Structure formats: C-alpha cells, structure tokens
C-alpha cells in the first residue's frame, strides 16, 4: 500500500492532499458537531474561503448537513470516515512511524491514531476504539483474565470497548492494583466494571486503600476478601494500563508535601503501577500498593499501554525503559511526533 501511495503522490500529489484535507474536515466535524465554519477553520488552520469550498463539495456529496446550529455528518459521512481510517493511516505515514517508534522504545508494537488528545479530547475515543479492535484481533478464544489500571485515560478508553470482544471468549476484568483514594469514576474498580458492562464480561473488585504502611500491607495479602482477587490478578493473561506524569499523579493522589518535594528533588517525570521514574527510567519512589508489580509484566503475554498527548512524551519515554518487550503501545500523533523528534535510526 505504501509503495502504491508513493507512486500516486509522485504523479498526482494534489490528489492525496485533497483526500487528506477532506478526511480531516470530516473527522473534525464528527468530533465537534454541530460546528460552525469559523470554529472549524480555526481548528484546521484553513482559511474560511478554502473551507467553504471543501464543505460545499462534501455537502453536495451527501456527507455533511448544514444548519443554523452548525455542520454535522450524515450517515454516509460516518460510513466513509470509517472506511478512510485505514487508508489515512498510510497517507499520514503512520506505519513507518510506528515501526520507528517501536524500535526506539524497545517494544514490539506501536499503534498511532491521528490528532492530539491534549487539544482534541475525542482522540481518546479513537484510542479506545483502536484498543478494542486490537484486543479483538489478538486475544485467544476461551477464558481471558484482564487486569486493568485506573486513571483518566483508562476511564475514557473503557467506554469504547464493545461486545465484539466477548465473541468466543469469557472475559473477566480485575483491577491490576488496589487504589481506593482517587476519584471514584477513575478508580480501577470502576473502570473494570465499565469494561465488563460494555463487553458483556464479568468483573471483580479489589477494595484496598492506595497508601498503606508496610506493617498494614503484608496482612492485607491474606485477607479472605482480598486474596481470591489477588489470585485472579496473579493469573491475568492481559494487562491494560496508562502512563502518568509524575507531578500530576502525585497531586491527584494528594500525596504528602514532603513526598512531593522528594519527587521533585529526584526529578521524577513518570508514574505507572505506583512506581515513579526519572527520565532515565530509574525508580525514585514506590507506593506499596497491593496487586501487580512492574516485574510481573514480563510473564504476561498481552500487555497494552495507552497514553497520548505531546505533554506525556517525557513520561512515556521514561516508563518505556521498564516496559516488557511484548508491549503494544497505543498513542496519538502528537505524542508519537514528540517522541520521534530528534531520534536517530
């Protein structure tokens, strides 16, 4: 496909540029609908004159509708946008970027969606849809125990999982770590519940405080209400997690002021699984939470990391020093470009 597109671009570059532009217009209308022409022109950095020409064409083709409240996609518009997704991945150069980034990060697979989730929240939906499709393609038939982490990104992608995942499969979602203490809707328990509900699977909850002393931690592992869930987590064959900015995560968890100062002093930039990392990937602090540890990921066949936005690039790079090689990393164009910037091959 890429070779074919290269020849087409050589002979008729305007053809591919037109497809790219019209795809992005349809995509942004879908994300922002109903949306006015002025707002859309600012979003796409196009003049209103150019945008008017393009939207008039899309309207005459039956792909969009326009009213006083703004432009929306028609059913045909939604259908063609879905069909264009695969082609646009090639047109935007994602396969090449995906291979390059996987090599840089030392993992097997990278998947990229267009956009910047920092500026365009609907991009998170695309991450979730891509995760759903990838899980549907990869997971074996039969029983799968899926350990999921919490967080805002995870909460967003959980909403995009579908019953497609449960075809020929029995799915059980369990929280990868204990984490009572965060906002309820982004706790791992709530996310596992959402995933189970959307896919027709089952879930189990783990009610364990996030910050516990070492003295409290050990007895918790033997509690009758906790041990069965920990056994399920230990036998998970799938892990889905995100990667957080260290200071953002410390603030969100309302960690003690002295710990936050220590994280700053040690130049922590990333957090995952309760571990805080500096830019070289060294662990500078660890929350003794119950559940999966970083080292456990090496023995789990399907590991999916979902993180996006240019602002997270430094955190992603730091964590990936510790990621198992079988990781599938799902991200957006902005984070990918930032990670690739200045890299050598």
N, C-alpha and C positions, 0 to 999 in steps of 0.2 A: 504493500500500500504506500509506504513512504517513498519508494523509488518512483512509483507512478505519479505521486503528487509532485515530486521534484521535477519530473518532465513537464507536467502540466504547468507548474509555476514558471518554468523556463520559457514556455511557448506563450502562455496567457496568464501572466501574473495578476492582471486585473480581475480575472475570473475567480481566483482563490481569495483575493482581497474582498471581493463583493460577498462571497459566501461567509467569510469570517465576520464582516461587518453586520450582515443581516442576521447571522446567528446570535451575535452579541446583543443586537437590538431585541430580538425575540426573547432571549434569556433574561435581560434586564426588565422587560415588560412583565414577564412571568413573575419575577421576584418582587416587583414594586406595584403591580396592578391594583387598582386603576392608577395610571401615572400620566401626567401631562407632558407635552412635548418639551417645554422648557426644562423641567426637572430631569427628564431623560437625557436631554442634550448635555446638561452639566455632568450627569453620571457617566456618560460615554465619552465626554470631551469631544463632541461633534458640534458643528455649527447648526443652528436651527434650520437653516436652508437645506443643508445636506440631510439632516434627519427627516425633514418634511418630505423630501424626495423619496427616501427609503420607506418611510411609514406609509406613504401614499401607495407605493408598489405593494407592500405587504397587505394593505387593506384591500386593494383590488384583487389580490391573490386569495383573499378569504382567510388570511392567517391572523388578522387582528381586527378588532372593532373599536371604534372611537365614539365617545360621547362627551357630554359636558364634564363628567367626573373624571375622564381620562381614558387611556387606551388599555385594553385587555386582550388576551389571546383568545382566539376561537378554539373549538375542539380540534380543528385541523392544525391550528398553530401549535397546540400542545403536542399533537402527534408528530409533527415534523421536527419539533425541537428534540424529542426523544430519539428519533431516527438519526438526527445530526450529531448526537453526542459522541458516538464512536469516531465518526469522520473528523470532528473538530479536535479530538484528542491528537490525531495525526497532524492536522493543519497547524495546531498550536505548538507542535514539536514535543508533545509530552512523552511519547515512547523513548526518545533519545534522552530527555531529561531524567526520566525515571531510571534508566539504566545507569546514567552518570551518577545520580544521587545515591542509588543503592551501593555503587562501588565506593563512593566517598564515605558513606556511613557504615560500611562493612556489614550490610544485611542483604538478604536475598531479594527482597521485593519492595518497590516503591510504586504507589499509585497516586496520580495527581488529578485534581479537578480544577477547572478554571476559576479565577476570581481571588478575592482577598477577604477572608472571613472577618478580619478586623473592621473593614469598611462595609462589608456586604454580608450581614447575618444569614441570608438564605443559603450562602455557600455551605454552612453547617449541614443543611438538609442534604445537599449533594454528597457530602462526606458520608452521611448516614446511608444514603441510597447506594453508594459505591460499596460501603461495608456490607450491606445486606446482599448485594449481588455477588460479592466475593465470597462471603460465607456460604451462600447457596451453591456456589461452584466447587468449593473446597471441602466442606465438612463431609465426613463419611456418613453413610446411612446408619440407622440404629441410634443408640444412646449417645448423647454428647452432653458433657457437663461443662457449662460455660461460666467461667469466673470473670466477673466484670467489676471494674473500679467505679468510683464516683467522680463527680465534677461537672462543670457546666457543659463542656464539650460532650461528655458521655450522655448527659441528660438530653442534649439535642439529637445526637445520633440514635439514641434508643427509640425515639419516636418514629424513626424511618424503617425499622425492622418490620417485616411482613410475614404472613402465614406461609409464604413460599419456603421459608427456612425449615418448616416442620414437615415438608413432604418427605416421606420415608425416614423421618428422624423423630426421636424422642428427645426434646431439649429440656434441660434443667439448668436454670440460671441461679448462681450463687454469688454473693459479694466476695470479691477477692481478698478484702481486708475488713477488719472492724473499723467503723468510722462514725459512730454516733457523736454528734457535736457540731456537724456542719448543718447548713440549711436542709430541711427535710427533703425537698424535691431534688437535691443533687447528691444525696447520700447513696451509697452503693445499694442499699436495701431497696430504695425507691426505684432506682434505675433497673435493677433486676426484675422488680415487679412489673415495670413498664415493658421491658423486653419480653417477659413471659406473656403478658396480656396481648401484645401486638403479634406475637408469633404463634400463640396457642400452646406455648410450653408451660412448664411449671417453674416455681422459684422457691427458694428457702431464704430466710432472713438470719442475719447474724447481729444480735444486739449486744455490742461491746463498745464501751467508751473508747474514743480515739487516744487520748493521752492518759495512760495508766503507768503507775510506778512499776519497777521491776518486781517488787515484792507482790504486787497485785497481779501482774501479768502471768506468772507461772501457774498459780491456782486456777486462773480462768481457763486454761487449756484443758482442764479436767472436768469442768462444769458439765453436768448432763445435758443442759440446754444448748451448750456451745459445741461440745465435742463431735456430735454427729455432723454438724455443718462443716466443721474444720476437716473432718474425714472426707467429705464431698469435695471441698476445696483442694485437698491434697491429691485427689484423683481427677481433677479437671484436665480435660484434653484441649481446652480452648481458653485463652485469656484475651480480654479486650480492655485496653486502658488508654489513658491520655497522658500528656506530659505537661506539667505546670511550670509557670515562672515562680521561682523560689520565694521572692518577696510577696508576690500576690497570694500565694498559698499560705504563707506564714501569717499574713494579715487576715485572710479569710477564716483561718482556724483560731484566730485570737490567741496566738501563742504568746507566752510571757515576753515582756520587753527585753529582758536580759538575753533570752534565746534569739530574738530577732537581731539584737545588736551583735551577737556572736556570729550569726549567719552573714551579716553584712561584713564583719571583720574577716571572715573566711571566704568572702566573695562568692557566696552561693548564688547560682543562677537558675537551677532547675530542681524540680521535685517530681518523684514518681514512687509509688508504693511506700510512702512515708520516708523515703531517703532524699536527702538534699545533696546536690552535686555542685562542684565548682566547674569552671569552664573546661578543665581537663578531664572531667568525669570522675574525679575523686569524691568519695563520700565524706562530707564535712559534718553531717548531723543525721541522726536517725530517730524517728519516732517508733518506740517499741510496740507497734500495733500487732494485733492478732491476725494471722492469715498468711497469704503468700509473701515470700521474701524474693528479692531480686534473683538470688541464686537459683530459686525454684524454676524460673522461666526456662532454663536450659533443658529441662526434661519435659517440657510441654510442647507438643507438636505444632499447635496452631496459636501463634501469638500475633495480635493485631494492636498496633499503636496508632491512635488517631489524634493528630494535633495539627493546627493550622494557624495561619496569620503570620505576617512578617515579624510581628513583635515576639513571637515564640521561637524564632530561629535559633537564638543563642541557647535557649533551654533545650530545644530538640537536639542540637549538636552535642551538648554536654551529656545528656542522657544516653545518646546513642553509643557512647564509649562503653556502656554496660549492657546494651541490648543484645539478646541472643541472635545468632546469625539467621535463624528461621523467621525473624520478624517480618511481617507485612506492615509497612508504614503507609498510612493514608493521610494525605495532606493536600494543601491547596497551592495554586500557582505562586502566590506571594511568598509563602514560606519556602517553597522549592527554589525560587529565584534567589532569595536571600541566602539560602544555604549553598547554592552553587556559585554565588558571586565570589570571585577571586580564587575559586578552586582550580587546581591543576590536575590534568589527567595524563 
